[in-house]
């Protein structure tokens, strides 16, 4: 079973809470206990030192009575909830704030050793078996005449420290629970802002992987996830469009190949079975030959377009006279134009106009545009080819006064095999690839080609080429 990112996040969230309670219950508990113990011991030692230097010292110097000191330390012990002793170095009890000492006998702390607090400054336990419960005890010496006269010992129940520790620990647990609950906001945020969009994107990619490129989805987000979703959606749209274009391309190629092949097969079968008499064979063989020429032209156009679309296509960039090329192309259509009584108006800037481009491919562009202009021009009309120079660019215009292109068809004329309804009657031998090839050639030169057309008035194609950088030198040579 596949583990989702969301499940992993939930598991991590639970582990975070579990270990949080373990850490608070162990490490934090010990830290709080140690801190409270040390802090209380420091307070007790300061208090013991004050008593030793004041009341106890006055007592040993006979400056005050035992009852007076007893009253003072009893009041202090009740206020601080402690037990205060004054004992001799031998361990004999002098004063006890928690009880009256008998007058007829001595109370001894058996095994009393004042150095028991030397390491930590305090000691924990029953203090030489003097208590039934553990106490925190500190010892401060009573000094006088350069010797130790006795000791002030203060005891504080460890149970009270543990109660304080538990209270602080409970606060830590409450804070941890609050933090754990507040962290649900992160989980909710992750769910709404990350998991749900990712789940949507994953579902979409699964649809695309299964071949459904028309699946639509959207993620309302302006961050990286939203950008990722938009990119994937755009990519799928492009792939779907590419697949649709490919299917359309195959259908068009099949249609354009099937029609002449069917016609050729029909004529040949008719000649073989005698339907077409021998005296008419030459006529229909000519038709078959024309159809083979059409198939050859279509095949060559497809190969040309494929080469133009190949990544990394190399151009043979040279400097040549575009005006001279235009004159030669116009002359090549002289016979065709004579049949329709079409004339060429060449409006060329200067005697020469040198550009930097692939001469062979630009000649093909001019041929395709001129061929279209002648094909769709009316009888007794004119075709204008013009060159102008602007901003180190040469703009070439091929304009006819023919049937024009419908407004709705203008955006489609660059598509492969596309023919407008108006052109179908006049373009019997066309492949529908000429303008696609033309645009690919101009695009390969990093230039642009545009069209302006009015139905029933005419069409104008304008493309740009870079002006030759050696134009001045070339002009001087000429």
C-alpha positions as CSV (number, residue, x, y, z in Angstrom):
1,X,0.0,0.0,0.0
2,X,1.4,3.4,-1.0
3,X,2.1,5.7,1.9
4,X,0.9,9.2,1.2
5,X,2.7,12.4,2.1
6,X,-0.2,13.3,4.3
7,X,0.0,10.1,6.3
8,X,3.7,10.6,6.8
9,X,3.0,14.1,8.0
10,X,0.4,12.8,10.5
11,X,2.8,10.2,11.8
12,X,5.5,12.8,12.2
13,X,3.0,15.0,14.1
14,X,2.1,12.2,16.5
15,X,5.7,11.3,17.0
16,X,6.4,14.9,17.8
17,X,3.8,15.0,20.5
18,X,4.9,11.6,21.9
19,X,8.5,12.5,22.3
20,X,7.5,16.0,23.5
21,X,5.8,14.4,26.5
22,X,8.7,12.0,27.1
23,X,11.2,14.8,27.1
24,X,9.1,17.0,29.5
25,X,8.5,14.0,31.8
26,X,12.2,13.0,32.1
27,X,14.8,15.6,31.1
28,X,12.7,18.7,31.9
29,X,11.5,17.2,35.2
30,X,15.1,16.5,36.4
31,X,16.2,20.0,35.2
32,X,13.4,21.7,37.2
33,X,14.1,19.6,40.3
34,X,17.8,20.4,40.2
35,X,17.1,24.0,39.6
36,X,14.6,24.3,42.5
37,X,16.9,22.4,44.8
38,X,20.0,24.5,44.1
39,X,18.0,27.8,44.2
40,X,16.4,26.8,47.6
41,X,19.7,25.7,49.0
42,X,21.3,29.1,48.1
43,X,18.4,30.9,49.8
44,X,18.7,28.8,52.9
45,X,22.5,29.2,53.1
46,X,22.2,33.0,52.9
47,X,19.6,32.9,55.6
48,X,21.8,30.6,57.8
49,X,24.8,32.9,57.3
50,X,22.7,35.9,58.4
51,X,21.5,34.1,61.5
52,X,25.0,32.9,62.3
53,X,26.4,36.4,62.0
54,X,23.7,38.0,64.1
55,X,21.5,36.2,66.5
56,X,23.8,33.2,67.0
57,X,26.9,35.2,67.3
58,X,25.3,37.5,69.9
59,X,24.2,34.4,71.8
60,X,27.8,33.0,72.0
61,X,29.1,36.4,72.9
62,X,26.6,36.6,75.7
63,X,25.0,39.7,74.2
64,X,21.5,38.2,74.1
65,X,19.6,35.5,75.9
66,X,18.8,32.0,74.7
67,X,15.1,32.7,74.9
68,X,15.4,35.8,72.8
69,X,17.3,34.0,70.1
70,X,14.9,31.1,70.3
71,X,11.9,33.4,69.8
72,X,13.6,35.0,66.7
73,X,14.5,31.7,65.0
74,X,11.1,30.3,65.7
75,X,9.5,33.2,64.0
76,X,11.8,32.8,61.0
77,X,11.3,29.1,60.7
78,X,7.5,29.5,60.8
79,X,7.7,32.3,58.1
80,X,10.0,30.2,55.8
81,X,8.4,26.8,56.7
82,X,11.9,25.6,57.8
83,X,13.5,24.0,60.8
84,X,16.4,26.0,62.3
85,X,19.0,24.5,64.6
86,X,21.9,26.0,66.5
87,X,24.3,23.2,67.5
88,X,27.8,23.0,69.0
89,X,30.7,21.5,67.1
90,X,30.3,18.3,69.1
91,X,26.7,17.9,67.8
92,X,24.9,19.0,71.0
93,X,21.7,20.8,70.2
94,X,21.6,24.4,71.6
95,X,18.3,25.6,70.0
96,X,15.6,23.9,67.9
97,X,12.9,26.1,66.3
98,X,10.5,23.1,66.0
99,X,10.6,22.0,69.7
100,X,11.6,23.0,73.2
101,X,14.8,21.3,74.4
102,X,14.7,19.5,77.8
103,X,16.5,21.3,80.6
104,X,17.7,18.2,82.4
105,X,19.3,16.4,79.5
106,X,21.3,17.0,76.3
107,X,20.1,16.4,72.8
108,X,22.8,15.2,70.5
109,X,23.0,14.8,66.7
110,X,24.8,11.5,66.6
111,X,27.6,11.5,64.0
112,X,27.3,15.1,63.2
113,X,29.9,16.2,60.6
114,X,29.8,19.8,59.3
115,X,31.8,18.9,56.2
116,X,28.8,16.8,54.8
117,X,27.8,19.8,52.7
118,X,31.3,20.6,51.4
119,X,30.8,19.2,47.8
120,X,27.4,20.8,47.0
121,X,26.9,23.3,49.7
122,X,23.9,21.3,50.9
123,X,22.9,17.8,51.7
124,X,19.7,15.8,51.2
125,X,18.3,13.1,53.4
126,X,17.4,12.5,57.1
127,X,20.4,14.5,58.3
128,X,22.1,11.9,60.4
129,X,18.8,10.1,61.1
130,X,17.3,13.2,62.7
131,X,14.1,13.2,60.6
132,X,11.6,10.7,59.4
133,X,11.5,12.2,55.9
134,X,14.1,13.6,53.5
135,X,15.2,17.2,54.1
136,X,17.3,19.7,52.3
137,X,19.9,20.9,54.8
138,X,22.5,23.7,54.8
139,X,25.1,24.5,57.4
140,X,26.7,27.9,58.2
141,X,29.5,28.2,60.8
142,X,29.2,30.6,63.8
143,X,32.6,32.3,64.0
144,X,34.1,34.1,67.0
145,X,37.6,34.8,68.3
146,X,39.1,33.1,65.2
147,X,37.4,29.8,65.9
148,X,34.1,28.0,65.1
149,X,31.8,28.3,68.1
150,X,28.9,26.4,66.6
151,X,26.7,26.0,63.6
152,X,23.4,27.2,62.2
153,X,21.6,24.4,60.4
154,X,18.5,25.0,58.4
155,X,16.3,22.2,57.1
156,X,13.6,22.4,54.4
157,X,11.4,19.5,53.4
158,X,12.2,18.0,50.0
159,X,8.6,17.1,49.7
160,X,7.8,20.8,49.4
161,X,10.4,21.2,46.6
162,X,8.9,18.2,44.8
163,X,5.5,19.8,45.1
164,X,6.8,23.0,43.5
165,X,8.5,20.8,40.8
166,X,5.3,19.0,40.1
167,X,3.4,22.3,39.8
168,X,5.9,23.7,37.3
169,X,5.9,20.4,35.5
170,X,2.1,20.5,35.2
171,X,2.5,24.0,33.7
172,X,5.0,22.5,31.2
173,X,2.6,19.8,30.3
174,X,-0.2,22.3,29.8
175,X,2.0,24.5,27.6
176,X,3.0,21.4,25.6
177,X,-0.6,20.5,25.1
178,X,-1.4,24.0,24.0
179,X,1.6,24.0,21.7
180,X,0.5,20.6,20.3
181,X,-3.0,22.0,19.7
182,X,-1.7,25.2,18.2
183,X,0.5,23.1,15.9
184,X,-2.7,21.8,14.4
185,X,-2.9,25.1,12.6
186,X,0.3,24.1,10.7
187,X,-1.4,20.7,9.9
188,X,-4.5,22.5,8.7
189,X,-2.4,24.9,6.7
190,X,-0.4,22.1,5.2
191,X,-3.6,20.3,4.3
192,X,-5.2,23.3,2.6
193,X,-2.2,24.9,1.0
194,X,0.0,21.9,0.2
195,X,-1.6,18.5,0.4
196,X,-4.9,19.2,-1.3
197,X,-3.2,21.0,-4.3
198,X,-0.6,18.3,-4.5
199,X,-3.4,15.7,-4.5
200,X,-5.1,17.6,-7.3
201,X,-1.9,17.8,-9.3
202,X,-1.2,14.1,-8.7
203,X,-4.7,13.1,-9.9
204,X,-4.2,15.3,-13.0
205,X,-0.8,13.7,-13.8
206,X,-2.3,10.3,-13.5
207,X,-4.9,11.3,-16.0
208,X,-2.2,12.6,-18.4
209,X,-0.1,9.5,-17.9
210,X,-3.1,7.4,-18.9
211,X,-3.4,9.4,-22.1
212,X,-6.2,11.8,-21.2
213,X,-4.5,15.0,-22.2
214,X,-7.8,16.9,-22.2
215,X,-8.3,16.5,-18.5
216,X,-8.7,20.0,-16.9
217,X,-7.9,21.0,-13.3
218,X,-7.0,24.2,-11.5
219,X,-5.2,25.1,-8.3
220,X,-6.1,28.5,-6.8
221,X,-2.7,29.5,-5.5
222,X,-0.2,32.1,-6.4
223,X,2.9,30.4,-5.0
224,X,5.2,27.8,-6.4
225,X,2.5,25.0,-6.2
226,X,0.1,27.2,-8.2
227,X,2.8,27.9,-10.7
228,X,3.6,24.1,-10.9
229,X,-0.1,23.4,-11.5
230,X,-0.3,26.0,-14.2
231,X,2.8,24.8,-15.9
232,X,1.6,21.1,-15.9
233,X,-1.8,22.2,-17.2
234,X,-0.1,24.3,-19.9
235,X,2.2,21.4,-20.8
236,X,-0.8,19.0,-21.1
237,X,-2.6,21.5,-23.2
238,X,0.4,21.8,-25.5
239,X,0.7,18.0,-25.8
240,X,-3.0,17.7,-26.5
241,X,-2.8,20.4,-29.1
242,X,0.3,18.7,-30.6
243,X,-1.5,15.3,-30.7
244,X,-4.5,17.0,-32.3
245,X,-2.2,18.6,-34.9
246,X,-0.5,15.3,-35.5
247,X,-3.9,13.6,-36.1
248,X,-5.0,16.4,-38.4
249,X,-1.6,16.3,-40.2
250,X,-1.9,12.5,-40.8
251,X,-5.5,12.9,-41.9
252,X,-4.5,15.7,-44.3
253,X,-1.5,13.8,-45.7
254,X,-3.6,10.7,-46.1
255,X,-6.3,12.7,-48.0
256,X,-3.8,14.5,-50.2
257,X,-2.1,11.2,-51.1
258,X,-5.3,9.1,-51.4
259,X,-7.1,11.4,-53.9
260,X,-4.4,11.3,-56.7
261,X,-3.6,7.7,-56.1
262,X,-7.3,6.8,-56.4
263,X,-7.5,8.8,-59.6
264,X,-4.4,7.3,-61.1
265,X,-5.5,3.7,-60.2
266,X,-8.9,4.3,-61.8
267,X,-7.4,5.6,-65.1
268,X,-4.9,2.8,-65.3
269,X,-7.5,0.1,-64.6
270,X,-9.8,1.7,-67.2
271,X,-7.0,1.6,-69.8
272,X,-6.2,-2.0,-68.9
273,X,-9.7,-3.4,-69.1
274,X,-10.5,-1.4,-72.3
275,X,-12.9,1.1,-70.8
276,X,-10.6,3.8,-72.2
277,X,-9.8,3.1,-75.8
278,X,-6.2,3.1,-76.9
279,X,-6.5,6.3,-78.9
280,X,-7.3,8.2,-75.6
281,X,-4.5,6.6,-73.6
282,X,-2.1,9.5,-74.2
283,X,-4.6,12.0,-72.8
284,X,-5.1,10.0,-69.6
285,X,-1.5,9.1,-69.2
286,X,-0.8,12.8,-69.2
287,X,-3.3,13.2,-66.4
288,X,-1.6,10.4,-64.5
289,X,1.8,12.0,-65.1
290,X,0.4,15.3,-63.7
291,X,-0.8,13.5,-60.6
292,X,2.6,11.9,-60.1
293,X,4.1,15.4,-60.3
294,X,1.6,16.5,-57.7
295,X,2.6,13.7,-55.4
296,X,6.3,14.4,-55.9
297,X,5.7,18.1,-55.1
298,X,3.8,17.1,-52.0
299,X,6.5,14.7,-50.8
300,X,9.3,17.3,-51.4
301,X,7.3,19.9,-49.5
302,X,6.8,17.6,-46.6
303,X,10.5,16.8,-46.5
304,X,11.4,20.5,-46.7
305,X,9.0,21.3,-43.8
306,X,10.4,18.5,-41.7
307,X,13.9,19.7,-42.2
308,X,12.9,23.3,-41.4
309,X,11.3,22.0,-38.1
310,X,14.4,20.0,-37.1
311,X,16.2,21.4,-34.1
312,X,19.5,23.0,-34.8
313,X,18.8,23.7,-38.5
314,X,21.8,25.4,-40.2
315,X,21.4,28.4,-42.4
316,X,23.9,29.3,-45.1
317,X,24.0,33.1,-44.3
318,X,25.5,35.2,-47.1
319,X,25.2,38.7,-48.4
320,X,23.1,39.0,-51.6
321,X,21.1,41.5,-53.5
322,X,17.4,41.0,-52.7
323,X,16.4,43.4,-55.5
324,X,18.1,41.3,-58.1
325,X,16.5,38.2,-56.6
326,X,13.1,39.8,-56.9
327,X,13.6,40.7,-60.6
328,X,14.7,37.1,-61.3
329,X,11.7,35.6,-59.5
330,X,9.3,37.9,-61.3
331,X,10.9,37.0,-64.7
332,X,10.4,33.3,-63.9
333,X,6.6,33.8,-63.7
334,X,6.5,35.6,-67.0
335,X,4.9,32.8,-69.0
336,X,2.2,32.2,-66.4
337,X,1.4,35.9,-66.0
338,X,1.1,36.2,-69.8
339,X,-1.8,33.7,-69.9
340,X,-3.7,35.8,-67.3
341,X,-2.4,39.2,-68.6
342,X,-0.9,39.9,-65.2
343,X,1.8,42.5,-64.9
344,X,4.5,43.0,-62.2
345,X,5.1,46.4,-60.6
346,X,8.5,46.3,-58.9
347,X,9.0,49.2,-56.5
348,X,12.6,48.6,-55.3
349,X,14.6,50.9,-53.0
350,X,17.8,51.6,-54.8
351,X,19.4,49.7,-57.6
352,X,20.8,47.2,-55.1
353,X,19.7,46.2,-51.6
354,X,22.0,43.7,-49.9
355,X,20.7,41.6,-47.1
356,X,22.3,38.9,-44.8
357,X,20.3,35.6,-45.1
358,X,20.2,32.2,-46.6
359,X,19.9,32.9,-50.3
360,X,18.3,29.6,-51.4
361,X,15.6,29.6,-48.7
362,X,14.7,33.3,-49.2
363,X,14.4,32.6,-52.9
364,X,11.9,29.8,-52.0
365,X,10.0,32.3,-49.8
366,X,9.7,34.8,-52.7
367,X,8.7,32.0,-55.1
368,X,6.0,30.7,-52.7
369,X,4.5,34.2,-52.1
370,X,4.7,35.2,-55.8
371,X,3.2,31.9,-56.9
372,X,0.2,32.5,-54.5
373,X,-0.1,36.0,-55.8
374,X,-0.2,34.9,-59.4
375,X,-2.5,32.0,-58.6
376,X,-5.2,34.0,-56.8
377,X,-5.0,37.3,-58.9
378,X,-7.8,38.2,-61.2
379,X,-7.1,38.4,-65.0
380,X,-5.8,41.8,-66.2
381,X,-4.5,42.8,-62.8
382,X,-1.1,43.7,-61.3
383,X,1.2,42.3,-58.6
384,X,3.3,44.7,-56.7
385,X,6.6,43.7,-55.1
386,X,8.2,46.4,-53.0
387,X,11.4,46.7,-50.8
388,X,11.9,49.4,-48.2
389,X,14.6,50.0,-45.7
390,X,14.0,50.9,-42.0
391,X,16.0,50.6,-38.8
392,X,18.7,48.3,-40.4
393,X,15.9,46.0,-41.8
394,X,14.7,45.4,-45.3
395,X,10.9,44.9,-45.6
396,X,9.7,43.0,-48.7
397,X,6.1,43.3,-49.7
398,X,4.3,41.0,-52.2
399,X,0.8,42.4,-52.9
400,X,-1.8,41.2,-55.3
401,X,-5.3,42.4,-56.4
402,X,-7.1,39.0,-56.2
403,X,-9.8,37.1,-54.3
404,X,-8.3,37.9,-50.9
405,X,-8.6,35.8,-47.7
406,X,-11.7,35.8,-45.5
407,X,-11.2,37.5,-42.2
408,X,-11.9,34.2,-40.2
409,X,-9.3,32.3,-42.3
410,X,-6.4,34.7,-41.9
411,X,-5.2,33.3,-38.6
412,X,-5.2,29.7,-40.1
413,X,-3.3,30.3,-43.3
414,X,0.0,29.3,-41.7
415,X,-1.3,25.9,-40.7
416,X,-0.2,22.9,-42.7
417,X,-2.5,21.7,-45.5
418,X,-4.9,24.6,-44.8
419,X,-6.8,26.0,-47.7
420,X,-9.6,28.6,-47.4
421,X,-12.9,27.9,-49.1
422,X,-12.3,30.7,-51.6
423,X,-8.9,29.2,-52.7
424,X,-10.0,25.6,-53.1
425,X,-11.5,26.2,-56.5
426,X,-8.4,28.0,-57.9
427,X,-5.7,26.0,-56.1
428,X,-6.2,22.5,-57.6
429,X,-2.6,21.5,-57.5
430,X,-1.6,23.2,-54.3
431,X,-0.4,21.2,-51.3
432,X,-1.4,23.7,-48.6
433,X,2.2,23.6,-47.3
434,X,3.7,26.7,-49.1
435,X,2.9,29.3,-46.4
436,X,3.9,26.9,-43.6
437,X,7.3,26.5,-45.2
438,X,7.5,30.2,-45.8
439,X,6.8,31.0,-42.2
440,X,9.3,28.4,-40.9
441,X,12.1,29.9,-43.1
442,X,11.5,33.4,-41.9
443,X,11.3,32.2,-38.3
444,X,14.6,30.4,-38.7
445,X,16.1,33.8,-39.6
446,X,14.6,35.3,-36.4
447,X,12.5,37.6,-38.5
448,X,8.8,38.1,-38.9
449,X,6.2,37.7,-41.7
450,X,2.7,39.3,-41.6
451,X,-0.4,39.3,-43.9
452,X,-2.9,42.0,-44.7
453,X,-5.9,40.8,-46.7
454,X,-9.4,42.0,-47.7
455,X,-11.8,39.6,-49.3
456,X,-12.4,40.5,-52.9
457,X,-9.7,43.2,-52.9
458,X,-6.4,41.4,-52.5
459,X,-3.7,40.2,-50.2
460,X,-0.3,41.6,-49.1
461,X,2.5,39.6,-47.4
462,X,5.3,41.5,-45.7
463,X,8.4,39.9,-44.3
464,X,11.7,41.4,-42.9
465,X,15.3,40.6,-43.4
466,X,18.5,42.0,-41.7
467,X,20.3,44.6,-43.8
468,X,23.8,43.6,-44.7
469,X,26.5,45.1,-42.5
470,X,28.8,45.4,-45.5
471,X,26.3,47.4,-47.6
472,X,28.6,50.5,-47.8
473,X,31.5,48.4,-49.1
474,X,29.4,46.6,-51.6
475,X,28.0,49.9,-52.9
476,X,31.5,51.3,-53.3
477,X,32.5,48.2,-55.3
478,X,29.5,48.6,-57.6
